[in-house]
Amino acid sequence: MKKLTRKETAQISGGIRPDQCFYIDDNGETKRGCRVFPFQDDSGVWVYPLKDCNSCTGDL
């Protein structure tokens, strides 16, 4: 059996996009989530979230 390339492994396991990451949910399971980027509020101040990765569905 040959060793799989990184691209082949990503096809099998789904891989992640550059804007995705892994986070640990409340049950202690590692899940795929979306990166949380800093944003500007109404007054123009940059807000940096405490978590850099969160659920993509916003259920956290």
N, C-alpha and C positions, 0 to 999 in steps of 0.2 A: 504494500500500500504506500503510495507516495505522500509526501508531506504537502499539505495544502498551502497555497500562497495566501497572503493577507486578503487579497481581493476575493478569492474563492471562499475563504472563511466568512467574510462579511456578507456574501450572498446567502450563505447557509443560515447564519445566525441573525441576519437582518441588518447588521451594522448600524452605525449612528451617523447622523448628519453633523456638520460642523457646529450648528446651533443647538445641538442636543448634548446631554451629559447624563451621568448616572447619579441618583440620589438614594438615600435610605429612607423608606417611609416609616410610619408609626409602628408597623408590625416588625420592623427590622429587616425587611426585604429590600434588595437592591433593585431599583426600577429605572427605566429610561425616562428622562424628563427634559425640560427645556431650560436653556440658560436664561438667567434673569440679569438683564443689562441695566446699568444706571440710566436714569431718565431725568428730564427737567420738569419741575413742577410749574404751577401757574406763575410764580414770581421769578422763574428763570434759574432757580437754585438746583444744582445737580443732587439727586437723591440716590444714594448707594444702598441697595437692599442688603439685609443681613445675610441672606442665603444667596449663593450664586447659581444654584440649581433647584428647580421646583417642578411640581407636576405640570404637564402641559395642559391638563384640563382645568386647572385652577381649583381642584378640590381640597387643597391643603390650606 
